[in-house]
Amino acid sequence: MALIDRVRNLFTPAPTQESRGYGEDLAASRFAQVFGSGDGQGGISPQAALEVSVVSACIQKIAQTIASLDVDVYEVNGDSQERVDHPLRRLIRRSPIEGMTAFDFWERVVSDSYLYGRAFVLIHRDGGGAIESLEVLDPANVKDAELPDGRPAYMNTDSEDVYLEEEVFVLKAFRSQSPINAHRRTIGLMRSAESYASSFFTSGGNVSGILKTAHSLTDEQFERLRNSWHSRNHGPSGAHRTAILENGVEFERIGTAPESAQLQQARKMQAEQIALAMGVPPALLGLETGVTYSNTEEQGKHFATFTIGPLVRRIEQEAGVKLISENDQDSLEIRFQMSTLLRPNVKDAGEYYTRLIQAGVVSINEARERLENLNPIEGGDVHLVAVNLAPLDSLMDEPEEEPLPDRPLPPDPDPDAVADPDPEPDDPTDD
């Protein structure tokens, strides 16, 4: 029986049979072992999902990538933009609240949105409306609420506090649904494969089976046989022991070896499916073998463009609405620097910087500061442009020929002068 058939059988009612020593619902117990205890919404719990290595790796990769990006407050005036030293800059770059760094803050916010579907940040303001701190709330305790006048709000079930919608920064996952719940069956299959592998190696590689006999056993004999078999022939210490059976008892194998169940292939396939659902290329998780540097680089750019880019845009827009006052929303923006993720290799970067500088797009100091984090140099703020270029229409006109300048002609030779046919050599002693 293949591994996927084993998981499918979890949902197939088993035939009624006599059971000794088992008083619980076996099907429900096995379902809980595979999919976790749930979160009260019919889905897999975040704690159970994080026990799956590929789920934890995907969420960690996405959250830490966002947390590692530089973020600033920009003042936008038409086509011009400039970083400003706004009070909000300290909160989003260094420490949003006492005891938490900005890296931990963004990592927690992004990971909560993937685990719970939404992340909640309570905005603390002073009497003048300025933001003093940003507090991450436990999403398991935050529920949707409604004020008496019909306005939406949020309730903290732990403290029973009610917050207005404008008081909470909310980062939502796709359609506000946690990816681990949207793909709980795929994650459940992965947990099942890991559980099977753990059980197989914990039992010392023994394949499960049944002990059968034609005789009817008393309860005492049943317990004695079960305990004896388990203590002597189960686990790593009993993996290679010779079983001694008596009174016509026979052992019949009913399990399937991992090779027949294609355990490794099943685990790899499920891991790739989870990575696909999370938007993380398999090469970034070490799931692909034989990859080259160029392949990994291309997958990294794909990850930055199609996974990190939309998530960053979602954060920036929510921050622009909730963290910037209404009067400043037309002139101030919060932006993450994505250039570090899309940076090419050293050779391509050198050519890229050279072209930008020669075309006058950026100055030398702008390239040093924004692209390489280097200090400015004297005279580096001047924008340069190549001077050996000309408009195309100037080449269509034929240039006019200029007359040659008048030059004096050399004098005519004297016709009466006769050349000496045999000149005498100079005497070196005539000095």
N, C-alpha and C positions, 0 to 999 in steps of 0.2 A: 504494500500500500504506500503510495507516494505521500510526501509531507503535506501537500495541499489537500489531499483526500483526508488526512488525519484531522486537519483543521475544519474541513467541511463537515466531518462526522460529529463535530461538537454541537452542531445545530440540528442533527438528525436524532429524533427520539430513539433511545436504546430500548430493546425488548425487555420486558419485565422478567426478572430472574431472581432467584434466591440470593440474598446477600448476608454475609456474616460479618459483623463488626463495623458496618458502614451505615450510619443513621442519617447522613446528610444527602442533599440532592447533588448527585455526582456531576450532572451536566452543568448546573449553575456554578458549582465549584470550579470546574475546568474552564468555563467561560471567564470567570473572575481572574483565574490564573493567567489567561491569555491577554485579556483586554483591560485588566485592572479593575479597581473597585468603582470607577466612574466618578463623575463630578456632579451628580444629581441631575444631569441633563441628557442622560443616555449616551454619553461619550466617554472616551478614555481620559483618565485624569492626567494633569500635567506632570505629576510626579512619576506616574507609570510611563509616560511618553519619554521623559528624560532618561529613563533607564535603558532605552534603546540607543545604542552608541551613535548611529547615523543621525537620529533626530537631534540628539544633543550636539553633535558636531555641526549640523546645518544651522541651528539656531545660534550657536556660539559664533560661527563664522560670520553670519549676517550682523548680529548685534555688535560684535567687537569691531567689525569693519566700519559701521556707522560711528561708533564711539571714538575711533581713531582719527576721524576726519576733523580738520580745523573748521570752526564755525565762527562767523563774525556778523556784526550788524553793519549794514551799508545804508548810506544816504544816497538816494537816487533822485537826480534832477534832469529830466529829459533823457538824453543819451549818455550823460555823464554819471558816474557812480564813484563813491569814495567811502572807505571804511571810517567809521566814527567811533569815538570812545564813549559809547552809550552805557548807562548803568546796567542794562540788561546783559551787556557783553561779559561782565564778570560772572554772572550766574550761569550762562550757557557754556562758558569756556573753562572756568576754574572750579567753582563749587556752588551748586544751586541751593544747598542748604548745609548747615553745619554738620560735619561728620561724613559728608559724601562728596567725592570728586565728580567733576563733569563726566569723566570716562565711565565711572560706575553708574552715573545717572542715566546716560544715553543707552548704556548696555542693558540696564534694568528695564527701561521704557520699551525698547525694541523687543527684548525677549518676552516681556509680559504680553505684548500684542500678538506674538506668535503662539504663546502657550494658552492664553485666555481669549484671544480674539480682540481684546481692547486693553489699552494701558491708560491709567488715570493718574494725573498729576494735579494736586491741589495748589492753586496759586494764592499765596499769601501777600496781601497788599497793606500798605500803611494808610494813615488817615487821608493822605493826599492822592491815593490811588496808585502810587508807585509800587512796583513789585519788590518785595523784600526777600522772598525765598520761594523755592519750588519743592513740594513734598510729594514723593511717589506714594500712592495709595495701593493697598493690596487689592488687586482686581477681583479676588474671590469674595471680598466683602462689599463690593460696590454694585448696586443694583439701580436700574432705571426707576425714576419716580416722576410724579407729576404734582405741580403746585395746585392749590385750590382754584387759581385763575386759569388753569390749563397749560401753563408754561412747563416745558420739560425740565427735569432736575435729576440729581443723583443722590442716592442715600447710602451712607456708610452703615451697613448692618451691624458692625462691631460697636460703633459709638452712637448709632442712631442719628447722626448729624445729616442734615440735608444741605446740598450745595446747589447753587444756581448753575445753569449751563455755562455761563461766561466765567465761572470761577474754577472750572476744571479743564485742563488741557487733556484731550483725548486723542490717542493714536490708535486708529482702527486698522485691523487686518482687512483682507479682501472681503467685502460685504459683512464686516464685523464678525466673521466666523473664524475660529481658531483653525489653522491648517491641520493640527493634530486631530481635531474632531472631524474635519472634512475628509480626512484620509485615515480614519481610525481602523478600517479593515486592513489596509496595507500595513499600517504600523502593527496591528494585531498579528498578522502573519509573520512579521519580522520578530516579534516577541515570542511567538510560538516556535519559530526556528531556533532562536537562541535558547529557549527553555528546553527544547528537545536535545540540543547539543550539550547543554549543561548537564541534563539528566543522564545522557549517554556516557559522558566522560566521568561523571561522579560515580556511576555504577561500575567503573572500571572497564567500560567497553562491553559489558554483558548485554546481550539481546534479551528483551523481556520474553516471557513465556508463561505457561501454566503447568501446574502439577495436577495430574488426574489419576484417579484410581476407581476401580469398579466397586470398592467397598464403601459403605456409608461410615463416615467418621463422626465421632462424638465431638461435642464442643471442646472438650479437653484435648482430644487428639488433633483437632483442627488447629487450635492455638499452638500446640507443641510443634506440629509440622511447619507452620508458617514461621514461627520464631526461629526454629532450627535452621530452616533454609535461608532466612534473611541474615542470620548472624554468620553463617559459614560461607554462603555463596553469593553474597551481595556486596557491592562496593569494590574499591580498588584492591583491598587486601584479599578478597575472595574471587578475583577475576579469573585466575587460572587454577583454582582448586578443583579437584575431582569430586563430583557429587556422589554420595552414597545414598541410594534410595531403598526402602524396605516396604514389605507388605503390598507389593505390586504397584507401587506408586511410579508413574512415568512422567518425564518432563517433555513438554512439547513447545517448541519455539513458535511464537506468533508475531514477533516483531520484525522489523525490516532494518537491514544494515544501513548506515548513513550513505554508503555508496549507491545502494538501490533507491533510496529516497532522494538522491541528488541534493544532499543537505547543503553543500557548499554553493552549488549553483542557485538553489532556492534563496539562500541568504543574500547572495550577491545581487540577484534580480530584485528582491524586495528592497535592498539598500539603494539601488539605482532608482527605483520607483519613488522612494521617499525623497531622495535628492532632487528628482525631477519635480515633485510636488512643492518642495521648498524653494526651487529656483536656484539651486547650487550645482554647478557643473561637477560631474563625478571626479574629474581629475583633481579638483581642489580638495577632495576628501580622501584621496588615495585609493579610489575604487577602481581605477584603470591602471593596467600594467602596460609597459612598453611605450609610455607617452614621452614625447620630446619636449624640449624647452619651448619651442615655437607653439606646439599644441597647447601647452599649459598657459602660455601667455595669451593666446587667443581666447581660451576659455575664461581667463581672468578678466579680459576686456568685456566678454559677453556677460559675465557676472556683474561687472560694474555698470554696464549700460542698461541691462534689462531687469536686474534684481535690485541693486543698490540705488540706481538712478530714480526709478519711480517711488521707492520708499523715502528717499531724501526729499523728493518734491512734495510728498504727502506731509512730511514733518514740517517743511518750510511753510506750507500754506496754513497748516493748523497753528503754527507758532505766530505767523503774521496776523491771524485773526484773534488769538487768545492772549498773546504776550505783548503785542504792540497796541498802544492806545489808538482809539478810533481817529483821533486828530492827526496821528503820525503814520497811519497806514498807507497814505499816498506817497510818502517820502522816505520811509524806512522799511528795510527788508532784512530778514535773517537768512543767511545763505551758508551752506556747507561747501567746502572746497573739494570738488571732485577731480581736480587736475592730478592729484597724487595717484589716484587709481588708474587714470588713463595715460599715465606717463609711459613713453616708449622706452626701449632699451637705450644703452649709452650711445651707440652709433646713430640710431635714428633720432635720439634726443638732440644730439649735437647738430645734425642737419636741420632738424625742426627749429631749434632756437636760432640758428644762423639765418634761415629764411625769414623768420618773424622780425629779426632785427634789421636785416637788409631791406625788407619791404616797408619798414617804418611802422609796423603794427605795434611793437613794444620797444621800449628803450633798453639799453644794457642794464640799467639798474632795476627796471621792472622785471626783466628776465632773471636777474640774480635774486631778487627778493621773493617773487611769487613762485618761481619754478625751482630754485635751488637753495632758498633760505640763506643767502649770502648778504653781507653788508653792502650798501651802495658805495660807489667809487666816485671820485671827483670827475665831473664832466659826463657822467653816465646817464644823465636825465635827458640828453639831447636825442631826438628821434632821427635816425639815419635813413637815407634812401639812396639807391644806386643812381649814378649820374650818366651812365652809358646807355640810357634808354631814350627813345624819341617817339613822338606820335606817328602812327602808321601813315596818315595822310601826307606827312612831310616827305615821305619817300616817293610819292607819286609824281612830284614835279621834277623835271630835268634841270640840273644846275647849269647856269649860264657860264660859258667859257670866258675867262678873264685874259686880256692881252698880256703877252710876255713883256716884262720891263725892258727898257732900252739899256743896253750894255755897250761899253766902248770896245771896238774891234782891235785886235792886236796889230802892231805896225808891220808894214810890208818889209820883207828882207831886202838888203842893199844889193843890187845886181852887180856892182863893181867889186864886192868883197869876194876873195878867193880863199877857199879853205886850204890850210897847210896839209899836204898829203902825208908828211912824216914828222909829226911834232916830236921835239926832244923831251925826254922825261925830266921831271923836276929833280934838281940836285939837292939831296937832303942836307948838304953842308953849306947851303946858301943862307942859312940862318945867321 
